[in-house]
Amino acid sequence: MTRLRPPRGRLPAAGAAALVLILLLAAVPPEASSLSPPRRIVSLAPNITEILFALGLKERVVGVTTFCDHPPAVLRKKKVGGFSNPSLEAVIAAGPDAVIVTEDGNPPEIAARLKRAGIAVYVFRARKIAELPGAVRDMGRFLGVEGEARRLAASLERSLRDFAASAAPRRRAGGAPALFVIQPEPLIVAGKRTIMDDAMSILGLTNIAADAPGFYPKYSLEETIRRQPRIVFIGQTKGMDEDVRRLLKRLATLPAVREGRVFTVRETLFRLGPRIVEGLEEMKRAVEKSGL
Protein backbone atom coordinates (compact mmCIF):
# COMPACT_ATOMS: atom_id res chain seq x y z
CA MET A 1 0.00 0.00 0.00
CA THR A 2 1.36 3.40 -0.95
CA ARG A 3 1.38 5.91 1.87
CA LEU A 4 0.24 9.37 0.86
CA ARG A 5 2.55 12.11 2.04
CA PRO A 6 1.62 15.78 2.30
CA PRO A 7 3.29 17.93 -0.37
CA ARG A 8 6.30 19.87 0.75
CA GLY A 9 6.18 23.64 0.62
CA ARG A 10 3.14 25.87 0.56
CA LEU A 11 -0.05 25.01 -1.31
CA PRO A 12 -1.34 27.48 -3.89
CA ALA A 13 -4.21 29.61 -2.53
CA ALA A 14 -6.84 27.71 -4.54
CA GLY A 15 -5.48 24.35 -3.40
CA ALA A 16 -5.44 25.43 0.24
CA ALA A 17 -9.05 26.60 0.03
CA ALA A 18 -10.10 23.31 -1.52
CA LEU A 19 -8.32 21.33 1.21
CA VAL A 20 -10.06 23.35 3.94
CA LEU A 21 -13.45 22.73 2.32
CA ILE A 22 -12.79 19.00 2.12
CA LEU A 23 -11.81 18.86 5.79
CA LEU A 24 -14.89 20.81 6.85
CA LEU A 25 -17.25 18.55 4.92
CA ALA A 26 -15.58 15.47 6.36
CA ALA A 27 -16.29 16.76 9.85
CA VAL A 28 -20.04 17.17 9.22
CA PRO A 29 -22.36 14.17 9.70
CA PRO A 30 -23.80 12.96 6.36
CA GLU A 31 -27.41 13.75 7.28
CA ALA A 32 -26.52 17.32 8.26
CA SER A 33 -24.39 18.03 5.19
CA SER A 34 -27.20 17.27 2.72
CA LEU A 35 -29.59 20.10 1.98
CA SER A 36 -31.87 18.01 -0.22
CA PRO A 37 -35.01 16.38 1.25
CA PRO A 38 -35.06 12.59 1.71
CA ARG A 39 -35.79 10.72 -1.51
CA ARG A 40 -36.29 7.26 0.03
CA ILE A 41 -38.74 7.14 2.93
CA VAL A 42 -39.85 4.32 5.21
CA SER A 43 -43.11 4.87 7.11
CA LEU A 44 -43.69 3.04 10.38
CA ALA A 45 -47.36 3.95 10.90
CA PRO A 46 -50.52 3.66 8.78
CA ASN A 47 -51.53 7.29 9.33
CA ILE A 48 -48.07 8.49 8.29
CA THR A 49 -48.30 6.41 5.11
CA GLU A 50 -51.68 7.94 4.27
CA ILE A 51 -50.30 11.44 4.77
CA LEU A 52 -47.28 10.71 2.56
CA PHE A 53 -49.52 9.51 -0.26
CA ALA A 54 -51.85 12.49 0.19
CA LEU A 55 -48.80 14.75 -0.23
CA GLY A 56 -47.99 13.09 -3.56
CA LEU A 57 -44.94 11.20 -2.29
CA LYS A 58 -45.97 7.71 -3.40
CA GLU A 59 -42.83 7.15 -5.44
CA ARG A 60 -40.55 8.15 -2.56
CA VAL A 61 -42.04 5.62 -0.13
CA VAL A 62 -39.84 2.50 -0.16
CA GLY A 63 -41.15 0.69 2.92
CA VAL A 64 -44.27 0.50 5.11
CA THR A 65 -45.66 -1.63 7.93
CA THR A 66 -47.90 -4.64 7.48
CA PHE A 67 -50.77 -2.52 8.85
CA CYS A 68 -50.45 0.11 6.10
CA ASP A 69 -53.30 -0.75 3.74
CA HIS A 70 -54.56 2.55 2.34
CA PRO A 71 -54.61 3.78 -0.35
CA PRO A 72 -54.63 0.53 -2.39
CA ALA A 73 -51.32 1.40 -4.09
CA VAL A 74 -49.56 0.99 -0.74
CA LEU A 75 -50.20 -2.75 -0.84
CA ARG A 76 -47.44 -3.04 -3.44
CA LYS A 77 -44.85 -1.42 -1.19
CA LYS A 78 -42.14 -3.38 0.63
CA LYS A 79 -43.24 -4.44 4.12
CA VAL A 80 -40.79 -3.89 6.99
CA GLY A 81 -42.73 -5.52 9.83
CA GLY A 82 -45.37 -4.49 12.32
CA PHE A 83 -46.41 -1.19 13.81
CA SER A 84 -44.83 -1.86 17.20
CA ASN A 85 -42.17 -4.36 16.13
CA PRO A 86 -40.70 -3.51 12.72
CA SER A 87 -37.69 -5.45 11.50
CA LEU A 88 -34.55 -3.31 11.73
CA GLU A 89 -32.95 -5.54 9.07
CA ALA A 90 -35.88 -4.96 6.69
CA VAL A 91 -35.77 -1.21 7.26
CA ILE A 92 -32.03 -1.08 6.54
CA ALA A 93 -32.48 -3.28 3.47
CA ALA A 94 -34.97 -0.74 2.06
CA GLY A 95 -32.12 1.81 1.96
CA PRO A 96 -34.04 4.80 3.37
CA ASP A 97 -32.76 8.36 3.60
CA ALA A 98 -35.22 8.82 6.48
CA VAL A 99 -37.63 6.77 8.57
CA ILE A 100 -40.77 8.49 9.82
CA VAL A 101 -42.21 7.34 13.16
CA THR A 102 -45.13 8.61 15.15
CA GLU A 103 -44.94 9.86 18.72
CA ASP A 104 -48.31 8.32 19.48
CA GLY A 105 -47.98 4.66 18.55
CA ASN A 106 -44.44 3.56 17.76
CA PRO A 107 -42.48 2.56 20.90
CA PRO A 108 -39.68 5.09 21.64
CA GLU A 109 -37.00 2.39 21.55
CA ILE A 110 -37.63 1.89 17.82
CA ALA A 111 -36.42 5.41 16.99
CA ALA A 112 -33.44 4.92 19.31
CA ARG A 113 -32.44 1.66 17.57
CA LEU A 114 -32.72 3.26 14.14
CA LYS A 115 -30.54 6.19 15.19
CA ARG A 116 -27.93 3.84 16.61
CA ALA A 117 -27.91 2.12 13.22
CA GLY A 118 -27.10 5.48 11.61
CA ILE A 119 -30.54 6.02 10.04
CA ALA A 120 -32.13 9.48 10.09
CA VAL A 121 -35.44 9.52 11.98
CA TYR A 122 -38.26 12.05 11.78
CA VAL A 123 -40.86 11.97 14.57
CA PHE A 124 -44.41 12.96 13.60
CA ARG A 125 -45.76 14.77 16.67
CA ALA A 126 -49.55 14.90 16.77
CA ARG A 127 -51.76 13.26 19.36
CA LYS A 128 -54.94 15.30 19.01
CA ILE A 129 -57.04 15.98 15.94
CA ALA A 130 -56.49 19.73 16.33
CA GLU A 131 -52.71 19.15 16.18
CA LEU A 132 -52.87 17.32 12.84
CA PRO A 133 -52.71 20.34 10.46
CA GLY A 134 -49.63 21.79 12.19
CA ALA A 135 -47.89 18.40 12.20
CA VAL A 136 -48.61 18.00 8.47
CA ARG A 137 -47.03 21.39 7.77
CA ASP A 138 -43.94 20.51 9.83
CA MET A 139 -43.45 17.19 8.06
CA GLY A 140 -44.02 18.85 4.70
CA ARG A 141 -41.11 21.20 5.39
CA PHE A 142 -38.86 18.28 6.29
CA LEU A 143 -39.82 16.42 3.12
CA GLY A 144 -39.50 19.43 0.83
CA VAL A 145 -43.20 19.57 -0.13
CA GLU A 146 -44.27 22.67 1.78
CA GLY A 147 -46.86 23.77 -0.77
CA GLU A 148 -48.70 20.44 -0.80
CA ALA A 149 -48.53 20.25 3.00
CA ARG A 150 -49.96 23.77 3.40
CA ARG A 151 -52.86 22.91 1.10
CA LEU A 152 -53.65 19.67 2.93
CA ALA A 153 -53.37 21.36 6.34
CA ALA A 154 -55.65 24.23 5.26
CA SER A 155 -58.26 21.76 4.01
CA LEU A 156 -58.17 19.90 7.34
CA GLU A 157 -58.53 23.16 9.27
CA ARG A 158 -61.56 24.22 7.22
CA SER A 159 -63.26 20.89 7.90
CA LEU A 160 -62.53 21.09 11.64
CA ARG A 161 -63.96 24.61 11.80
CA ASP A 162 -67.12 23.40 10.06
CA PHE A 163 -67.53 20.51 12.50
CA ALA A 164 -67.04 22.82 15.48
CA ALA A 165 -69.56 25.34 14.14
CA SER A 166 -72.25 22.72 13.53
CA ALA A 167 -71.75 21.30 17.05
CA ALA A 168 -71.95 24.67 18.83
CA PRO A 169 -75.65 24.37 19.83
CA ARG A 170 -75.07 20.85 21.18
CA ARG A 171 -72.05 22.06 23.12
CA ARG A 172 -73.99 24.99 24.62
CA ALA A 173 -76.67 22.54 25.75
CA GLY A 174 -74.07 20.72 27.86
CA GLY A 175 -73.00 17.94 25.51
CA ALA A 176 -74.99 14.71 25.37
CA PRO A 177 -73.27 11.79 27.18
CA ALA A 178 -71.67 9.33 24.75
CA LEU A 179 -69.60 6.16 24.80
CA PHE A 180 -67.16 4.78 22.23
CA VAL A 181 -66.67 1.00 22.38
CA ILE A 182 -63.30 -0.29 21.18
CA GLN A 183 -63.86 -3.93 22.10
CA PRO A 184 -67.17 -5.45 23.23
CA GLU A 185 -65.87 -8.45 25.17
CA PRO A 186 -64.34 -7.72 27.59
CA LEU A 187 -65.70 -4.20 27.31
CA ILE A 188 -62.89 -1.80 26.37
CA VAL A 189 -63.79 1.82 25.68
CA ALA A 190 -62.09 5.01 24.52
CA GLY A 191 -60.93 7.08 27.48
CA LYS A 192 -59.37 10.50 27.78
CA ARG A 193 -56.82 11.86 25.31
CA THR A 194 -57.73 9.39 22.56
CA ILE A 195 -58.75 10.28 19.02
CA MET A 196 -62.27 9.01 19.76
CA ASP A 197 -62.55 11.17 22.87
CA ASP A 198 -61.31 14.10 20.82
CA ALA A 199 -63.88 13.40 18.09
CA MET A 200 -66.75 13.27 20.59
CA SER A 201 -65.67 16.62 22.01
CA ILE A 202 -65.45 18.20 18.54
CA LEU A 203 -69.00 17.01 17.83
CA GLY A 204 -70.33 18.51 21.07
CA LEU A 205 -70.65 15.23 23.00
CA THR A 206 -69.39 14.30 26.47
CA ASN A 207 -67.41 11.08 26.80
CA ILE A 208 -68.71 9.26 29.88
CA ALA A 209 -65.39 7.37 30.17
CA ALA A 210 -63.18 10.48 30.12
CA ASP A 211 -62.52 10.17 33.87
CA ALA A 212 -61.58 6.49 33.73
CA PRO A 213 -57.88 5.61 34.23
CA GLY A 214 -55.87 4.98 31.08
CA PHE A 215 -56.43 5.68 27.42
CA TYR A 216 -58.44 2.53 26.70
CA PRO A 217 -59.86 1.39 30.04
CA LYS A 218 -61.76 -1.78 30.81
CA TYR A 219 -65.28 -0.61 31.60
CA SER A 220 -68.01 -2.36 33.53
CA LEU A 221 -71.53 -2.91 32.25
CA GLU A 222 -72.85 -1.59 35.57
CA GLU A 223 -70.98 1.69 35.17
CA THR A 224 -72.15 2.02 31.57
CA ILE A 225 -75.78 1.61 32.65
CA ARG A 226 -75.30 4.01 35.57
CA ARG A 227 -73.80 6.71 33.33
CA GLN A 228 -76.64 6.39 30.80
CA PRO A 229 -74.92 7.35 27.52
CA ARG A 230 -77.48 8.73 25.07
CA ILE A 231 -75.48 7.55 22.05
CA VAL A 232 -73.06 4.64 21.66
CA PHE A 233 -70.41 4.28 18.96
CA ILE A 234 -68.73 0.96 18.20
CA GLY A 235 -65.46 0.78 16.32
CA GLN A 236 -65.98 -1.49 13.32
CA THR A 237 -63.68 -4.50 13.49
CA LYS A 238 -63.96 -7.76 11.58
CA GLY A 239 -65.00 -10.85 13.46
CA MET A 240 -66.68 -9.32 16.49
CA ASP A 241 -70.32 -9.18 15.34
CA GLU A 242 -71.42 -11.86 17.78
CA ASP A 243 -69.64 -10.13 20.68
CA VAL A 244 -71.40 -6.87 19.77
CA ARG A 245 -74.80 -8.61 19.79
CA ARG A 246 -74.12 -10.05 23.25
CA LEU A 247 -73.02 -6.64 24.54
CA LEU A 248 -76.14 -4.89 23.27
CA LYS A 249 -78.31 -7.61 24.79
CA ARG A 250 -76.70 -6.94 28.18
CA LEU A 251 -77.22 -3.20 27.71
CA ALA A 252 -80.80 -3.60 26.54
CA THR A 253 -82.11 -1.33 29.31
CA LEU A 254 -80.13 1.64 28.00
CA PRO A 255 -82.31 4.16 26.15
CA ALA A 256 -79.54 4.45 23.54
CA VAL A 257 -79.96 0.73 22.77
CA ARG A 258 -83.76 0.65 23.02
CA GLU A 259 -84.14 3.71 20.79
CA GLY A 260 -81.60 2.70 18.16
CA ARG A 261 -78.85 5.21 18.95
CA VAL A 262 -76.02 2.69 18.50
CA PHE A 263 -73.74 3.25 15.50
CA THR A 264 -70.67 1.56 14.07
CA VAL A 265 -67.73 3.71 12.95
CA ARG A 266 -65.18 2.62 10.35
CA GLU A 267 -61.41 2.59 10.84
CA THR A 268 -61.04 6.02 9.19
CA LEU A 269 -61.48 7.59 12.62
CA PHE A 270 -58.69 5.50 14.15
CA ARG A 271 -55.92 7.00 12.02
CA LEU A 272 -54.74 10.55 12.61
CA GLY A 273 -54.38 11.36 8.93
CA PRO A 274 -56.29 12.84 5.99
CA ARG A 275 -59.25 10.44 6.35
CA ILE A 276 -59.98 11.61 9.89
CA VAL A 277 -62.46 13.99 8.26
CA GLU A 278 -64.37 11.00 6.88
CA GLY A 279 -64.56 9.47 10.35
CA LEU A 280 -65.82 12.71 11.87
CA GLU A 281 -68.38 13.07 9.09
CA GLU A 282 -69.61 9.53 9.75
CA MET A 283 -70.01 10.29 13.47
CA LYS A 284 -71.67 13.62 12.70
CA ARG A 285 -74.29 11.90 10.52
CA ALA A 286 -74.92 9.40 13.33
CA VAL A 287 -75.42 12.19 15.86
CA GLU A 288 -77.81 14.03 13.56
CA LYS A 289 -79.73 10.84 12.85
CA SER A 290 -80.05 10.23 16.59
CA GLY A 291 -81.73 13.63 17.04
CA LEU A 292 -79.30 14.79 19.71
FENMO-V430922 format. One record per run of one state. SS is the DSSP state (H for helix, E for strand, L for the rest). FROM is the first residue (numbers start at 1). TO is the last residue. Records with the same first field share a line. If there is no record, write none. Layout:
# FENMO-V430922
SS=FROM-TO / FROM-TO
This chain:
# FENMO-V430922
L=1-12 / 27-29 / 34-40 / 44-45 / 55-57 / 65-71 / 77-78 / 80-80 / 82-85 / 87-87 / 94-97 / 103-107 / 117-120 / 125-128 / 144-145 / 173-175 / 184-187 / 190-194 / 203-204 / 208-217 / 219-220 / 228-230 / 236-240 / 251-254 / 259-261 / 266-266 / 271-275 / 291-292
H=13-26 / 30-33 / 46-54 / 58-60 / 72-76 / 88-93 / 108-116 / 129-143 / 146-172 / 195-202 / 221-227 / 241-250 / 255-258 / 267-270 / 276-290
E=41-43 / 61-64 / 79-79 / 81-81 / 86-86 / 98-102 / 121-124 / 176-183 / 188-189 / 205-207 / 218-218 / 231-235 / 262-265
